Amino acid sequence: MFRLQGSKVLAVDMTGDAVKAKNSSMVAYDGRMSFKKLSGGGEGLRGMVTRRLTGEQMTVMEVRGEGTCWFADRASEINLVHLRGDKLCVESSNLLATDAALRTGTTFTGLRGASQGNGLFTTTVEGHGQAAIMSDGPAVVLRVSPQYPLTVDPGAYIAHQGDVRQSLQSGVTFRTLLGEGGGEAFQIRFEGDGLVYVQPSERNTIAGDL
C-alpha cells in the first residue's frame, strides 16, 4: 500500500510483496527487506536496448519484504497515481516507484524526447496498482477532453494518462517574449480524453527553444 507522509516522503507497507523504485531513493525501512538492482528502465530485452540506444540512465531497484519502506528523492513533491488497467506515460526522471505488479516499458516519443535531451523514449506504466511520480513543487493535474485540448510547456510536463494523443507545435513562450529564447519555440499539444500532470517549475532543458 502506497501512502504519503507529508508531501515529500512515500511510505510503502509490504506483506511479502515487492515494489520497484528509483535506485538509491530508499531513506529508511523497518521489518525485513531485501534489495535487488534491476537492469534497464523497462521490462525485458526491449527495455534494456531502448534505454541503451537513447543513452538514458534509469536505474531501478526491487524492494521485497515485510514491513514499511520509505522513499524520497531530493525533497521532490510526490504524487500518487492510481491505475485501473490504463497506461501512464511519465518522464523517467519523474518516476519514483511502482507496484511490482505494474508493467513498465518504453514508448517512442520522437522529436519531443530528442529535444529534451531525455532520449527518444518515455517510460510507460500500465496495469492495476499505484505509481508514485515526482515534481518540482506541487503538481497540477489538468483535464484534457475532446472539446478542450491542452498545450503544455515541455519543461513543465511530467506525465499523462488516459486516451491522450500528443504532438509538437511551434508557438511563443514567455521566455521568447522576454528575449531569452535561443530559437524557435515548441510546446506539447494534448488531445483526447485524459489527464496531464505538470509541475510549477520548468526543468533546465532546451525543449522549449530549439
VOGU-3710 file (C-alpha; in Angstrom, 3 decimals, decimal comma):
1> mfrlqgskvl> 0,000/0,000/0,000  1,323/3,404/-1,016  0,743/6,374/1,291  2,310/9,780/1,702  3,941/11,044/4,875  3,923/14,749/4,282  4,280/15,663/0,624  7,877/14,554/0,061  8,119/11,049/1,534  6,451/7,897/0,204
11> avdmtgdavk> 5,702/5,088/2,657  5,054/1,610/1,242  3,609/-1,064/3,508  4,553/-4,573/2,336  3,484/-8,027/3,434  5,893/-10,192/1,473  5,247/-8,433/-1,832  7,528/-6,119/-3,792  7,839/-2,615/-5,153  10,051/-1,186/-7,896
21> aknssmvayd> 11,678/2,146/-7,083  14,300/4,570/-8,333  17,729/3,394/-7,261  19,059/4,979/-4,050  15,650/6,500/-3,220  15,157/4,413/-0,043  15,613/6,593/3,039  14,509/4,172/5,801  12,750/0,867/6,451  11,578/-1,357/9,275
31> grmsfkklsg> 10,982/-5,085/9,287  12,779/-7,427/6,901  13,649/-6,132/3,435  15,786/-7,296/0,523  17,062/-5,034/-2,254  17,955/-6,035/-5,816  19,204/-3,791/-8,609  17,311/-4,244/-11,869  18,828/-3,670/-15,306  17,260/-1,119/-17,625
41> ggeglrgmvt> 14,211/1,051/-17,145  11,756/-1,238/-18,877  10,921/-4,914/-18,878  12,925/-7,469/-20,785  15,395/-7,002/-23,609  13,446/-4,246/-25,362  13,501/-2,024/-22,298  17,236/-2,504/-21,883  18,011/-1,928/-25,551  15,934/1,233/-25,912
51> rrltgeqmtv> 17,493/2,742/-22,804  20,956/1,935/-24,121  20,221/3,384/-27,576  18,965/6,663/-26,173  21,686/6,904/-23,546  19,022/7,429/-20,914  20,191/6,401/-17,458  17,367/4,960/-15,382  18,440/2,562/-12,658  15,667/0,710/-10,845
61> mevrgegtcw> 15,755/-1,460/-7,734  13,278/-4,040/-6,456  12,447/-3,967/-2,757  10,758/-7,031/-1,289  9,861/-7,934/2,269  7,606/-7,430/5,250  7,350/-4,061/6,940  7,391/-0,461/5,804  9,879/1,179/3,452  10,175/4,939/2,974
71> fadraseinl> 11,288/6,571/-0,286  12,229/10,127/-1,252  14,396/11,876/-3,824  15,967/15,342/-3,475  12,989/16,655/-1,475  10,760/16,433/-4,563  6,990/16,586/-4,151  5,407/13,136/-4,549  2,087/12,443/-6,248  0,188/9,140/-6,165
81> vhlrgdklcv> -1,402/7,863/-9,378  -3,983/5,063/-9,304  -4,055/2,894/-12,423  -7,066/0,751/-13,202  -5,957/-1,037/-16,326  -4,928/2,156/-18,097  -1,487/3,444/-19,083  0,643/6,185/-17,565  3,382/7,848/-19,634  5,953/9,600/-17,447
91> essnllatda> 9,368/11,164/-17,887  11,802/8,668/-16,367  13,400/11,281/-14,105  9,974/11,902/-12,539  9,141/8,266/-11,715  9,828/7,300/-8,090  8,136/3,936/-7,509  5,541/1,490/-8,827  3,727/-1,588/-7,610  5,733/-4,606/-8,747
101> alrtgttftg> 2,578/-5,917/-10,452  2,520/-2,946/-12,817  4,225/-3,420/-16,192  6,883/-0,877/-17,097  8,318/-0,278/-20,525  9,089/2,421/-23,041  7,188/4,252/-25,756  8,520/6,210/-28,707  8,004/9,961/-28,375  10,026/11,170/-31,340
111> lrgasqgngl> 11,287/14,702/-31,575  9,947/15,828/-28,207  12,150/13,348/-26,392  15,143/14,237/-28,524  14,685/17,954/-27,979  14,519/17,478/-24,231  17,720/15,503/-24,168  15,879/12,686/-22,387  16,120/10,270/-25,296  13,537/9,181/-27,844
121> ftttveghgq> 11,553/7,108/-25,365  9,315/7,856/-22,401  8,638/5,367/-19,599  5,241/3,675/-19,615  3,493/2,140/-16,615  0,318/0,099/-17,072  -1,943/-2,349/-15,291  -3,735/-2,242/-11,948  -1,977/-0,627/-8,996  -0,272/2,520/-7,800
131> aaimsdgpav> 2,631/4,588/-9,031  4,413/7,498/-7,367  5,641/10,341/-9,563  7,723/13,339/-8,531  7,504/17,031/-9,306  9,481/20,176/-8,580  6,804/21,873/-6,485  3,192/20,660/-6,057  1,961/19,071/-9,275  -1,174/20,261/-11,023
141> vlrvspqypl> -3,457/17,718/-12,710  -5,151/19,109/-15,820  -8,034/17,513/-17,710  -7,895/17,005/-21,470  -11,202/16,483/-23,295  -12,199/16,312/-26,967  -13,687/19,810/-26,651  -10,708/21,262/-24,777  -7,228/20,229/-25,953  -4,314/21,277/-23,788
151> tvdpgayiah> -0,965/22,894/-24,590  1,945/22,464/-22,158  5,494/23,798/-21,967  7,854/20,777/-22,364  9,890/21,838/-19,337  6,811/21,697/-17,088  5,462/18,365/-18,390  5,672/15,365/-16,042  3,252/12,681/-17,197  -0,107/11,904/-18,771
161> qgdvrqslqs> -2,641/9,094/-18,656  -5,783/8,086/-20,484  -6,680/8,127/-24,173  -4,455/11,089/-24,970  -2,512/11,908/-28,139  0,448/14,253/-28,024  2,175/16,280/-30,716  4,642/19,125/-31,031  3,548/22,548/-32,141  5,520/25,714/-32,623
171> gvtfrtllge> 4,497/28,770/-30,668  5,588/31,608/-28,456  6,671/31,084/-24,859  7,212/33,668/-22,148  10,946/33,118/-22,497  10,715/34,039/-26,176  8,770/37,192/-25,346  11,386/38,153/-22,778  14,161/37,668/-25,281  15,534/34,574/-23,522
181> gggeafqirf> 14,740/32,129/-26,274  17,561/30,900/-28,440  15,465/29,828/-31,425  12,046/28,562/-32,452  9,790/27,773/-29,503  7,866/24,492/-29,167  5,082/23,278/-26,938  3,350/19,923/-26,460  -0,281/19,714/-27,541  -2,500/17,054/-25,956
191> egdglvyvqp> -5,801/15,914/-27,486  -8,264/13,234/-26,471  -9,637/12,299/-23,065  -7,371/12,011/-20,033  -5,149/13,762/-17,516  -1,864/15,651/-17,830  0,449/16,268/-14,849  2,526/19,450/-14,878  4,891/20,999/-12,355  5,117/24,696/-11,429
201> serntiagdl> 8,829/24,779/-12,236  10,493/24,232/-15,588  13,365/21,815/-15,985  16,623/23,178/-17,352  16,204/21,812/-20,870  16,288/23,196/-24,363  12,871/21,691/-25,036  11,068/24,999/-25,302  13,671/26,640/-27,516  15,225/24,710/-30,388
//
